[in-house]
Amino acid sequence: MSDKVYLGRAVGQLSESPALAPVSKVVLLVDDDTAYFAGDETGRTMELTCPYGTQAMANNILASLRAYTYRPIQAQDALLDPAAELGDGLTVGGVYTVLAQTELTFDALMTCDGGAPGKTEQESEYRYQSPVLSDIQHQIARTRSEITKTAEEIRLYVVNEVEGVESELRLTANSLTVQIQSVDGRVSTLSQTLDGFSIKVSDIDGRVGSLSLTVDKFETEVSGLNGAVTKIEQKVDGITLSAQTQGTSSKISLTSQGIEISSADITFQGLVTFEELGGSPGAGSTLINGAWLQTGTVSASFLSGEQILLRPANDWASGVIDITGASTSTSAIELRSFGALRLTGLNGDVFMQAKGMQYLHLVTGVASGTIPSVVVGNGSLLTNNPLAFSLGLPGQKWKTAYLAEPASIGSDANMKHSVSYDTSKYDALFDLLKPVFYRYNHGESGRYHTGFIAQDVEEAVKNAGLESTDFAGYLKDQKTGEYSLRYEEFISLCVDQIQKLKQRVKKLEGIE
């Protein structure tokens, strides 16, 4: 009840009936075979029809009605408020009940006959149907089912015109078929026979998917309107995957003999892994995905790509070959190592060439009968950073340098500063030098050499009152402690002393 209406004695005639027994039981009818019960037989039983009923619904209805007592009453010529609605609480003649029936009389007072009639009177005189019940009965009228039976077949058929769906089941002695179909063209079919089992599904776009299972084969297929078909077929001897569309096709076959791929182009995208049995990659197995091809050996007529990683087994990349268009040093093909880099010719020489000309040749000496050597041909050995590096080091000296012409040592005035022509402070050094003759410990000819001992030169510099920075004719390696000499530094001392001797001789001989 949504509101309360008070009439009191504002009625022409009032008829009352004894109160009906309270509701103690609810029967909720769903269909001819299904019903839900709540309560007992101690009072009145209320039967209701609802195709969507549940046990919980029957329990809730009983709980709501148990607290009320229904008393039939009929008021004639009542001055009822025109705003009163069915279901409102009604108080009339000292009785409180429900307003369940009204009949308006269009007279001067706009009187009304109404009240709460008994069950029989209510059904015959007041035929109200709620929108919900009306919709339920409308949908029931549009949903129907059929069952037919013959000696060969049992058929169950259900159609729902509201949702546009129908389903059918056919049962025979050797087959079972179930099909569900919608008005928009969607169909799903399930079929079972003694030989196998199959499922087929299609949609409004013309796409069809099917699955077939027999004792010797498992097959799935998906097709579309544009002729595209993908298919998986599994047998005892292997698996075949195939795809075709608009005149092109691809196929992968996997058997105990190996893997066969038939396609115009093969592209691996994303994370797709095919791993054979036999151990980790590189030991009888292969890993292929969107970023890797990992296997023991790759054999091909051509390798095409921008970069080739070099790495030992079970380790991260230790080198790389960058493949680009090569025309200058900035865009050249690069062989780069993250650590050391070694070029090895196990049974022959190693060559490096540029524009068809020999550039660098590592000679083993086996074929030519000479000692192993490095040959630089058709060009000069240069540095790209002048005055930055040395040819050899104090502890890594070249044994001998063979030159067709004297070595050229830079001596341009623009290369020097703090120049002084007064060499008198080196007179004492010259006199303290100790020329010697000797043989080298590593020598092979046994011949004697003449020169100086570097430690003697160092002592002479000190005894001459000079600092080590005053004469660069000797060197001492700070790491190894090994001494060496720059003999060209002694040439100017000799020239200076010879010039002074010549001037003295001229003076003694009186020659101007």
Rosetta blueprint (number, residue, H / E / L):
1 M L
2 S L
3 D L
4 K E
5 V E
6 Y E
7 L E
8 G E
9 R L
10 A L
11 V L
12 G L
13 Q E
14 L E
15 S E
16 E E
17 S L
18 P L
19 A L
20 L L
21 A L
22 P L
23 V E
24 S E
25 K E
26 V E
27 V E
28 L E
29 L E
30 V L
31 D L
32 D L
33 D L
34 T L
35 A E
36 Y E
37 F E
38 A E
39 G E
40 D L
41 E L
42 T L
43 G L
44 R E
45 T E
46 M E
47 E E
48 L E
49 T E
50 C L
51 P L
52 Y L
53 G L
54 T L
55 Q H
56 A H
57 M H
58 A H
59 N H
60 N H
61 I H
62 L H
63 A H
64 S H
65 L H
66 R L
67 A L
68 Y L
69 T L
70 Y L
71 R L
72 P L
73 I E
74 Q E
75 A E
76 Q E
77 D E
78 A E
79 L L
80 L L
81 D L
82 P L
83 A L
84 A L
85 E L
86 L L
87 G L
88 D L
89 G E
90 L E
91 T E
92 V E
93 G L
94 G L
95 V E
96 Y E
97 T E
98 V E
99 L L
100 A L
101 Q E
102 T E
103 E E
104 L E
105 T L
106 F L
107 D L
108 A L
109 L L
110 M L
111 T L
112 C E
113 D E
114 G E
115 G E
116 A E
117 P L
118 G L
119 K H
120 T H
121 E H
122 Q H
123 E H
124 S H
125 E H
126 Y L
127 R L
128 Y L
129 Q L
130 S L
131 P H
132 V H
133 L H
134 S H
135 D H
136 I H
137 Q H
138 H H
139 Q H
140 I H
141 A H
142 R L
143 T E
144 R E
145 S E
146 E E
147 I E
148 T E
149 K E
150 T L
151 A L
152 E L
153 E L
154 I E
155 R E
156 L E
157 Y E
158 V E
159 V E
160 N E
161 E L
162 V L
163 E L
164 G L
165 V E
166 E E
167 S E
168 E E
169 L E
170 R E
171 L E
172 T L
173 A L
174 N L
175 S E
176 L E
177 T E
178 V E
179 Q E
180 I E
181 Q E
182 S E
183 V L
184 D L
185 G L
186 R L
187 V E
188 S E
189 T E
190 L E
191 S E
192 Q E
193 T E
194 L L
195 D L
196 G E
197 F E
198 S E
199 I E
200 K E
201 V E
202 S E
203 D L
204 I L
205 D L
206 G L
207 R L
208 V E
209 G E
210 S E
211 L E
212 S E
213 L E
214 T E
215 V L
216 D L
217 K E
218 F E
219 E E
220 T E
221 E E
222 V E
223 S E
224 G L
225 L L
226 N L
227 G L
228 A L
229 V E
230 T E
231 K E
232 I E
233 E E
234 Q E
235 K E
236 V L
237 D L
238 G E
239 I E
240 T E
241 L E
242 S E
243 A E
244 Q E
245 T E
246 Q L
247 G L
248 T E
249 S E
250 S E
251 K E
252 I E
253 S E
254 L E
255 T E
256 S L
257 Q L
258 G E
259 I E
260 E E
261 I E
262 S E
263 S L
264 A L
265 D L
266 I L
267 T L
268 F L
269 Q L
270 G L
271 L L
272 V L
273 T L
274 F L
275 E L
276 E L
277 L L
278 G L
279 G L
280 S L
281 P L
282 G L
283 A L
284 G L
285 S L
286 T L
287 L E
288 I E
289 N L
290 G L
291 A L
292 W L
293 L E
294 Q E
295 T L
296 G L
297 T L
298 V L
299 S L
300 A L
301 S L
302 F L
303 L L
304 S L
305 G L
306 E L
307 Q E
308 I E
309 L E
310 L E
311 R L
312 P L
313 A L
314 N L
315 D L
316 W L
317 A L
318 S L
319 G E
320 V E
321 I E
322 D E
323 I L
324 T L
325 G L
326 A L
327 S L
328 T L
329 S L
330 T L
331 S L
332 A L
333 I L
334 E E
335 L E
336 R E
337 S E
338 F L
339 G L
340 A L
341 L L
342 R L
343 L L
344 T L
345 G L
346 L L
347 N L
348 G L
349 D L
350 V E
351 F E
352 M E
353 Q E
354 A E
355 K L
356 G L
357 M E
358 Q E
359 Y E
360 L E
361 H E
362 L E
363 V E
364 T L
365 G L
366 V L
367 A L
368 S L
369 G L
370 T L
371 I L
372 P L
373 S E
374 V E
375 V E
376 V E
377 G L
378 N L
379 G L
380 S L
381 L L
382 L L
383 T L
384 N L
385 N L
386 P L
387 L L
388 A L
389 F L
390 S L
391 L L
392 G L
393 L E
394 P L
395 G L
396 Q E
397 K L
398 W L
399 K L
400 T L
401 A L
402 Y L
403 L L
404 A L
405 E L
406 P L
407 A L
408 S L
409 I L
410 G L
411 S L
412 D L
413 A H
414 N H
415 M H
416 K L
417 H L
418 S L
419 V L
420 S L
421 Y L
422 D L
423 T L
424 S H
425 K H
426 Y H
427 D H
428 A H
429 L H
430 F H
431 D H
432 L H
433 L L
434 K L
435 P L
436 V E
437 F E
438 Y E
439 R L
440 Y L
441 N L
442 H L
443 G L
444 E L
445 S L
446 G L
447 R L
448 Y L
449 H E
450 T E
451 G E
452 F L
453 I L
454 A H
455 Q H
456 D H
457 V H
458 E H
459 E H
460 A H
461 V H
462 K H
463 N H
464 A L
465 G L
466 L L
467 E L
468 S H
469 T H
470 D H
471 F L
472 A L
473 G L
474 Y E
475 L E
476 K E
477 D L
478 Q L
479 K L
480 T L
481 G L
482 E L
483 Y E
484 S E
485 L E
486 R L
487 Y L
488 E H
489 E H
490 F H
491 I H
492 S H
493 L H
494 C H
495 V H
496 D H
497 Q H
498 I H
499 Q H
500 K H
501 L H
502 K H
503 Q H
504 R H
505 V H
506 K H
507 K H
508 L H
509 E L
510 G L
511 I L
512 E L
